[in-house]
Amino acid sequence: MDFYTLTYLQEQNNVAQFVQYGIVVIIFLVLIVATILYIKDKFQTKYRDLSIIMALILLFMAGINFTEYQNGRNTSVQAAEATTFLKSISEEYHVKKDQVAINSKVL
């Protein structure tokens, strides 16, 4: 059984979410560069194709990130409720906050 402390719940930043944002930024930069190269030399259709592919990937990643944002927002609200609960328990029973843990991330 897993137990989650107050510190874990407060610092529950998803590294995967930051990686996804980084990927979106990189794809966006490649899209800008490919678009600029296509505009500069209109006879090179590979840049046009690359721009279209990057735009589609960017839209796909934006959709995924929006869904993850909604799920993350719900999870963070539930984690905030759990941290408030843990703080109240530690104050009520006069126990250090790092010694109190629960077996679920949500109430």
Backbone torsions as a table, in degrees:
resi	resn	phi	psi	omega
1	MET	NA	135.7	179.7
2	ASP	-93.4	140.4	175.5
3	PHE	-120.2	141.7	-176.2
4	TYR	-118.2	126.4	179.7
5	THR	-88.7	172.1	179.5
6	LEU	-63.0	-39.8	179.1
7	THR	-62.3	-42.9	179.3
8	TYR	-62.8	-43.6	-178.2
9	LEU	-67.3	-34.4	-179.8
10	GLN	-74.6	-32.4	-176.4
11	GLU	-104.2	34.6	-175.6
12	GLN	-86.3	54.5	176.6
13	ASN	-81.9	129.5	-179.8
14	ASN	-80.3	116.7	176.3
15	VAL	-68.1	-33.5	-179.8
16	ALA	-62.4	-34.9	179.0
17	GLN	-66.6	-40.2	177.6
18	PHE	-66.7	-35.9	177.3
19	VAL	-64.9	-42.0	177.9
20	GLN	-62.2	-41.9	177.7
21	TYR	-63.0	-38.6	177.8
22	GLY	-64.0	-40.5	177.9
23	ILE	-64.0	-41.3	178.8
24	VAL	-63.0	-41.1	179.2
25	VAL	-63.9	-43.2	179.7
26	ILE	-63.5	-44.3	178.7
27	ILE	-62.5	-40.3	178.9
28	PHE	-63.3	-40.6	178.4
29	LEU	-66.1	-40.8	177.1
30	VAL	-63.8	-39.0	177.2
31	LEU	-61.5	-43.4	179.3
32	ILE	-64.1	-46.0	-179.2
33	VAL	-63.4	-44.7	-179.8
34	ALA	-64.6	-37.6	178.2
35	THR	-66.4	-41.9	178.3
36	ILE	-63.9	-43.0	178.5
37	LEU	-65.2	-35.7	177.7
38	TYR	-67.8	-42.9	179.4
39	ILE	-65.5	-36.8	-178.8
40	LYS	-67.1	-41.2	-178.1
41	ASP	-131.1	92.3	-173.0
42	LYS	-69.5	-11.9	-179.3
43	PHE	-84.3	-11.5	178.5
44	GLN	-91.3	95.5	-177.2
45	THR	-74.4	-15.0	179.2
46	LYS	-64.1	-32.7	178.2
47	TYR	-71.5	-35.5	176.1
48	ARG	-64.3	-45.8	179.0
49	ASP	-63.0	-41.6	177.6
50	LEU	-63.4	-38.9	177.8
51	SER	-63.5	-42.8	179.7
52	ILE	-65.5	-43.0	179.4
53	ILE	-63.2	-45.2	-179.9
54	MET	-65.4	-36.9	178.3
55	ALA	-65.1	-41.1	178.6
56	LEU	-67.1	-41.4	177.2
57	ILE	-64.1	-39.6	178.7
58	LEU	-63.1	-42.6	176.7
59	LEU	-63.9	-41.1	177.9
60	PHE	-62.4	-46.5	179.4
61	MET	-65.8	-35.5	177.5
62	ALA	-63.9	-40.4	176.6
63	GLY	-63.3	-43.1	177.9
64	ILE	-63.8	-44.8	-178.9
65	ASN	-64.7	-35.2	178.1
66	PHE	-65.3	-42.6	177.6
67	THR	-64.1	-43.5	178.0
68	GLU	-64.0	-36.0	177.9
69	TYR	-63.2	-44.4	179.1
70	GLN	-63.9	-43.2	177.9
71	ASN	-65.5	-41.3	179.1
72	GLY	-64.9	-36.8	178.5
73	ARG	-64.7	-43.3	177.7
74	ASN	-64.0	-42.0	179.4
75	THR	-65.6	-40.2	-179.5
76	SER	-67.5	-34.8	176.1
77	VAL	-65.1	-43.2	179.3
78	GLN	-67.5	-37.3	177.6
79	ALA	-67.7	-35.3	176.9
80	ALA	-64.4	-38.7	175.9
81	GLU	-63.4	-40.2	179.8
82	ALA	-67.4	-38.9	178.7
83	THR	-67.1	-38.3	176.6
84	THR	-62.8	-40.7	177.8
85	PHE	-62.6	-45.9	-179.8
86	LEU	-64.0	-39.9	178.0
87	LYS	-63.2	-42.7	-179.4
88	SER	-66.9	-37.7	177.4
89	ILE	-65.0	-43.6	-178.9
90	SER	-65.7	-36.0	178.0
91	GLU	-73.4	-38.1	-177.7
92	GLU	-67.0	-40.0	-177.6
93	TYR	-100.3	7.2	176.9
94	HIS	53.8	50.6	178.8
95	VAL	-116.2	147.7	176.8
96	LYS	-61.7	145.2	-176.1
97	LYS	-65.0	-28.1	-179.5
98	ASP	-80.9	-5.2	178.7
99	GLN	-98.1	-5.5	-179.8
100	VAL	-98.6	134.0	180.0
101	ALA	-144.2	155.7	175.4
102	ILE	-126.6	162.7	-175.2
103	ASN	-97.4	12.3	178.3
104	SER	-144.6	148.5	179.6
105	LYS	-78.7	-16.0	-179.3
106	VAL	-126.8	159.3	177.7
107	LEU	-83.0	NA	NA
